[in-house]
Amino acid sequence: MDSQIRFLGGTYIGYGAALCWTSYDIWERQLALNILLAGLALGGIGRAISAGVFGWGLPWVQRATITEIVVPPLVYWLGSRKYV
């Protein structure tokens, strides 16, 4: 379990840095931002499917899944699509 937490921590730090980089200049990096948002949403959908098959496991997994599925469409619909 420790290795999974370390892996996810490193992944989310890198992902967060990439999101920060794309959000500084949305006009130029719109495609990269949309790809990152789509990847986050697909990861959440995959996590939800896995939870449906094997159960939720730890309590934080359900909250992370909801965040991963809900936040990317909100970012796109409320802000990102204005720059397309």
Order of alpha helices (4+ residues) and beta strands (2+ residues): alpha-alpha-alpha
